Amino acid sequence: MRNARALAAILLIWTVLGPATHANRGKFSCAASLAAARAVRDDGKAAASRRTPERTAVRAAGPASNIIEAEPEAGPQPPCGTDPIPRYPRLDEPANVKSWNPSELGRDWQPPQCTGWTAPGFTSLVTIAACFRNTSGADGLLRRIGAISQLAGIRYWSTTHQRWQTLIKDAHALTDAQNGRARVDFTPDEMKQGKTLYFEQVDNLSGKAIYQMHILEASKDGIVVETENVTTMHYLFVPVLYPGEMQAIYFLDRESENVWHSYSIVRTGKNANRMIAGNEKSSINRAVAFYRHMVGIPTDQEPPAGR
């Protein structure tokens, strides 16, 4: 009788919980899946000598981005041991794009520690969170990031002219920041954790500038890449962004064999000239153009993120 009652109790529990648990297995958000996957990985890792834990990119069936409202009191949060803000959408849903305003976060907003950024504040700040399919692995993503020459020709929606325009007119890798000699694109073998690489690109507004690319993490499970300008950027011969005032950080994190997550933050410093950084929708569209390029979405795919 005791055995019979125990068996009946087990069957009752399975009947109530079993089917529901199975039905929900495929409905976890990317954020929840990422947190679980990272917890498992991090438990088996020693503390790494990198500035940030985790990772960027997406392939969407519909619109490639979705401008959202996020809780301003929390501020942007990269996937550094916690769920990101904005959160990741579900697989194949549009990327979540959020433009933050200094009035929301304060003029002296402090960047999350895991970005490694020390200067406070911003003029423009855009975050993009996405979940995407990627069959090329980490090497494929590194190859795309390192293909600096492929930045030339990427397009964005100009809110001023209300049409698609070329964002980057020319781009190439450099041997170093001082001599500025052009070289072939960077290979995955060169893009090792801790490496700093340099490249030059010509923006349609701010013209030619040299940037550094710092590889914070490069493993089969995740990539973290930070970029910032190392030369002054000009608009109509007027300095608009001094060294270090155009920054971006990209987190790409593998959830499973062919599913990755993307999180990026792009900001201009709080002293940036508003001639170049005062248009919120333009800042969104520029950040989305780089995101789309990185994940393999046509950069001029309709609809634009902001009109």
Order of alpha helices (4+ residues) and beta strands (2+ residues): alpha-alpha-beta-beta-alpha-beta-alpha-beta-beta-beta-beta-beta-beta-beta-beta-beta-beta-beta-alpha-alpha
